[in-house]
Every structure is written in C-alpha cells, then in structure tokens.
Amino acid sequence: MVAAYVDRFAEYTGETLQVRKATTIDESHASVLAQILRPTAPPVNVDWRVGAAGGNYKVVDVVV
C-alpha cells in the first residue's frame, strides 16, 4: 500500500499541501487534516494519521 501512495505522490507537481488542523489522539498518535491545493482542479481533503516512532512522527494511515 505504501508503495502505491509513494508512486502517486511523486506525480504531484505544482500542488500545495495546506495543513488545516492537527489533533492529538493520545501520547503517541495524532490526526492531521490537510488539503492538497491544485492549480487546475478542486482541492483534495486528506486526513493523515501519524504515530510516534523513535522520537519522530511517521504516517501510519491516510484517508482521502
């Protein structure tokens, strides 16, 4: 699944990622609501779930 998203993200050019809201779920997880702003199409809402791993946050789930 991760490889599929990596390939798709590599195709984005000219888009802007705008973080709308970040919410703590618990001490090691958060939810980040964002929009991908596209110059020639409507924005895409994205809900990222992130988790702490070794002192860094990493994406563990994406809802589009």
Long-range contacts (C-beta under 8 A, 24 or more apart in sequence): 5-62, 12-36, 14-38, 14-39, 15-39, 25-49, 27-52, 28-52, 29-60, 30-57
